Amino acid sequence: MSQHPSLKSSKSVGAKRSVLKRFERVKLLKARGEWKEGMTAMGLPKTKPEE
């Protein structure tokens, strides 16, 4: 199946994401010092990616 022409020239792939994956949020919380030992990766607080 061929790809639609509007998708072929898309430069937005790899663009800045506003949503982080769970492991990225844990890493960011550790860097900020907000990660406490024994916390679970479920139910993490919302975090904005660093720019």
N, C-alpha and C positions, 0 to 999 in steps of 0.2 A: 504494500500500500504506500502511496506517495505522501509526502508531507505537504501541508498547506503552505503556500508561498509566504504568508504573513509570519509563519513560524521560522522559516529558514533564515531570515535576516534579523532575527530577534537578538538584540544586544542586551536584553534584560536578564538573560541567563547569567547567573553569577552576580547579580546586582545585590546591593546591600539588603539584607533581610531584617525585618522588624520582629521576627519571632525566633527564639532560640530553642535548640533541642535541649532535652533534659540534662545531658552531660555537659553541655555548654553553660547552662545555668548554674550547675554545681561548681564548675570551674570558676565562673565569675564570682559566685558567692564566696568561694575560698579566697580568691584574690582580694576581695573587699573586706575580708575578715568577718563576714556575717554567717559563715558556716560553722555550726557547733558540732563537736564530735558526738556521734550517735544519732544524728538527724537522718531521716530517710529521704530518699530521692522522690518520694511521692508527696504531693501537696506542697510543692515549693512556692515561695512567694514570687510574685511577678517581678521580672527584672528587665530593664532596658539594656540593649547591647551598647557597649562602649563605642564611641565614634572615633 
